[in-house]
Amino acid sequence: MADLSLARPQGLGLRRLPVLGAILRSRAASLGFAIVAAWGLVALLAPWLAPYDPTAIDFAAAADPAPSAAHLLGTDSIGRDLLSRIIWGARTTYAVVPLSIGSAFLVGIAAGTLAGYYGGWLDHLVGRIGDTMLAFPALVLYVILITAVGPSMLNIVIAVTLAYAPGVSRLARSQVLALKNMDYVKAAEARGEPALYIMALEILPNARGPLIVDLCLRAGYTVILIGTLGFLGLGLPPPTPDWGGMVVEGSHLLSVHWHMAVLPCIAITSVVVGCNLMADGLRETQQ
């Protein structure tokens, strides 16, 4: 009798935590993870780290928003402490980005896995829907959706999901097509395992490498997107601390008080660089 308990590829089992190991083996990924984790800690501890309420106005400081002993990074044009708003802006970013990316990947992986495994009319339907969504320029799609329904955290999550899910679906589909004829998948089918079990526990765990790299890249893109929407006035409604909104608030005083716009830009850039370093490092460990 044939042995149907065929081994999966080494290092890809569910119990091995390969992602953490891959991050630690790569200097770039380790540095990127440190940057992203540091900002995550800032977001988590925002109520204790921020010296002021991010919406509180200091009318005396508004007349001279330059850095001072009372406001280490200065204030914005109406007297709100810039350090506090940057710290709370991290919490805003770290609330929106995981929700947006998580929703996009949940929808995209589910659609791509089903399309790749079953093929046929389902594959054609998912492909045509994805092609239609990808035909729109991403930023134009965001602006149309958010302008139509209004700026809010939920609407940004919906816009990112609709824009990113087709690309994630294509990647998941390609991975499933490459893996569904592997011996360990055929062995599971011969054992009579249900299709959902095979997709969830046999195929997807071995496809997660490229998906995690893509997730890191799209997380960086989403940080840029949130900043761009905030700059265009389509981000989270005020007075919510939003790095992109802070940039546009300070841009009209850039020649006089550069810190108002530059410091939020540095925050955005650092998170994006961290995500890209993680993606690059994880990609290197797969080669």
Protein Blocks (a to p, Z undefined) as FASTA:
>chain_A
ZZfkbccdehiafklommlmmmmmpmklmmmmmmmmmmmmmmmmmmmmpmbdfkbccfkl
mmmmcccfklmnopafkopafklmmmmmmmmmmmmmmmmmmmmmmmmmmmmmmmmmngmm
llmmmmmmmmmmmmpcfklmmmmmmmmnopafklmmmmmmmmmmmmmmmmmmmmmmmmmm
gmklmmmmmnopafklmmmmmmmmmmmmmmmmmmmmmmmmmmmmmmmmmmnopaccdfbd
cfklmmmmmmmmmmmmmmlmmmmmmmmmmmmmmmmmmmmmmmmmmZZ
